[in-house]
Amino acid sequence: MRTRKISFRFILAFIAGLLFAAAAWAAGKPYDQAGFEAAQAAGKPILVEVHADWCPTCRAQEPIVSELMRDPKNAGFVVLRVDFDNQKDVLKRLRAQYQSTLIVFKGRKEVSRSTGETRKDQIAAQLAKAL
């Protein structure tokens, strides 16, 4: 009986770890200029999320973007997250004034931008412009 309790706890901890890792992956990597430029040079589709932890709209966008990134057609996307509070130089370079801004690139070309968008179909349409 004791072995079952330990095994059950281990399984729960393992599942929780997987869910945490999946959420972190879906949220995108922290933005760095070198990674952004490499993805652009490779002609990859890129989603730049301007995010603030305190922003309710950003929190609403998270599960939508995560779900869309799990779709196989979006598998090639590079997702980079800009910290609205701590990466002011990047915000200036990207001309992003507000948190909850989603910027989509196809290689070096910006193909879509929105601020405050939380409708799944609209975000999906933005992403499709880079494919």
Secondary structure by P-SEA (a helix, b strand, c coil): caaaaaaaaaaaaaaaaaaaaaaaaaacccccaaaaaaaaaaccbbbbbbcccccaaaaaaaaaaaaaaaccccccbbbbbbcccccaaaaaaaccccccbbbbbccccccccccccccaaaaaaaaaaac
